[in-house]
């Protein structure tokens, strides 16, 4: 659909804290205007609408029927995502949907099928696809400074301080469970970095004594003998949260910190030609970290040091690959550390919306499209089913999952 001369009209459905965060992140995109805010709690909708000069409504169907609404943002609880997306897409609207795209594979497939026939563009809020650090890693792979990813390992020690015993997060009927509600971000990141969905998944759940499941683990085997492991533990105080993504490239390793990544270190063994190419990266930092729609704050930097002859020049071999790699490269990519997490998070959401608007105007497929959302939900549901049955679950197809950037 074409926007009005005044730009794209946006309607938010779900006026809680996250919905407010999304509007604040995208409100200054030049071509956007906030038209409507909808929530079952009309008072909450009216309060947020007043902040943005919009009109309050109750339901997604109400705003999808408005002729001046071009984009529907879905920030409702997860159980409402699929029906909301289908309603908006069938009305011809573009849809920006918070993750997970749906709680079941069947509902995710329904959204994906409607997205293929609707004139609207669909984007799921898998913000890691729009993160500058992961874009840089993808670009280094494309330039063959990094080999194909062999292993993806993510450990997430998350906080439960704000998750009381009656919070909807703990109820699988509302959230889908941890693999679905939270894990889809990282199943999707692994799929994107590896360029494929997995062939099979094995899951584990750990339950609190007389309480909900609060620790989950999944191991996903991808084509070509690559593997991804995912651990999520909602058991920590805010101040004790920590996340680590470890990426094994064979002769190189990346360690990425934060669930919204802001800092990474890479250790690489290479030859003289490779060392020279790594030493040239700091001058290219802005290019390598660029994400359309994401505004850098100006303190991002890449540093590289090379220890020549740190190892023997004799050929080294690993998993059947033999090279002479005597030099060790140490690279640091810094977006400002943990203090910059709010900026990077908001700007990644802004970049995802920019991707939607670009595809709406010029065609093409967004980075975080409905196929990516469906694949992530399928992996999450397989992990959940495996944890509950004690059996490894095969996926029907290792669907291409696209790349980052």
LINGI-V787908 format. One record per helix or strand. SS is the DSSP state (2 for helix, 1 for strand). FROM is the first residue (numbers start at 1). LEN is the number of residues. If there is no record, write none. Layout:
BEGIN
ss:SS from:FROM len:LEN
ss:SS from:FROM len:LEN
END
This chain:
BEGIN
ss:1 from:4 len:1
ss:1 from:7 len:7
ss:2 from:17 len:10
ss:1 from:32 len:7
ss:2 from:42 len:11
ss:1 from:55 len:3
ss:2 from:60 len:5
ss:1 from:71 len:4
ss:2 from:78 len:13
ss:1 from:94 len:4
ss:2 from:105 len:13
ss:1 from:122 len:3
ss:2 from:127 len:4
ss:2 from:132 len:11
ss:1 from:151 len:9
ss:2 from:168 len:3
ss:2 from:172 len:4
ss:2 from:178 len:4
ss:2 from:184 len:11
ss:1 from:198 len:10
ss:1 from:213 len:10
ss:1 from:226 len:11
ss:2 from:238 len:3
ss:1 from:242 len:7
ss:1 from:252 len:6
ss:1 from:263 len:8
ss:2 from:272 len:8
ss:2 from:281 len:9
ss:1 from:301 len:7
ss:1 from:316 len:3
ss:1 from:321 len:3
ss:1 from:327 len:8
ss:2 from:338 len:25
ss:2 from:370 len:20
ss:1 from:393 len:2
END
